[in-house]
Amino acid sequence: MNSDTKILVIEDEAPIRRFLDILTTGHGYSVKTVETAQEGLKQIVTWNPHLVLLDLGLPDADGLEFTKELRTWTETPIIVISARDKEADKVQALDAGANDYLTKPFGSEELLARIRVALRLHSHSTATEVSQYRFGDVLLDMAMQTVMYNGESIKLTPKEYKILTLLAKNMGKVLTHKQILKEVWGGNYTEHAHYVRIHIAQLRHKIEKSPAQPQYIITENGVGYRLINGEIADN
């Protein structure tokens, strides 16, 4: 971490804004804080931050709509920090394009860890085309379209392979059921969440040592799934 990494905080509550400023500045980031979506938009355009911490309850705009607007022209990582704690709120924010979602109150170390993950993933995605991911004993080679487990090839169905590659490309990021359905099955299947659950269960039996206690494909209850404990294998 260094002061070249810029974080923009968009938060209307002054105590939380100060806390986030002190926390992130104290860990070496260059930080700016604003109170409104309009001020935030101006800073994103002119200052070009590497990551945005966004509250949903802004005085001049709804954070969900603001996220959708940003996603029409920028891939800057967005971590939502909100008091809205219902699963539906998290799903809506992630579907709108947020990279992650933290419910207030949250721990400092958890926030810093999620910032590091979001920055690392964004850095990789904008650097070079990645073709191999490794998580534990599993090696996913997208160039060869193969999956190896303990050095031996395993057979996935086309849908299982698409789900695994989608999760790998978004390593660490929560993907909602709707996002997975749209990418793997198409836009007409976004209400069929059980399709995802069935195929994730099948995948776990093929790549997890203990499918009932998965180490890689983690369930975010009521929201979706996240692939963790992996790394890029060829960069």
Buried (B, 14 or more C-beta within 10 A) or exposed (E): EEEEBBBBBBBBBEEBBEBBBEBBBEBEBBBBBBBBBBBBBEBBEEEEBBBBBBBBEBEEBEBBEBBBBBBEEBEBBBBBBBEBEEEEBBBBBBBBBBBBBBBEEEEBEEBBEBBBBBBBBBEBBEEEEBBBBBBBBBBBBBEEEBBBBEEEEEEBEEBBBBBBBBBBBBBBBBBBBBBBBBBBBEEEBBEBBEBBEEBBEBBBEBBBEEBEEBBBBBEBEEBBBBBBBBEBBEE
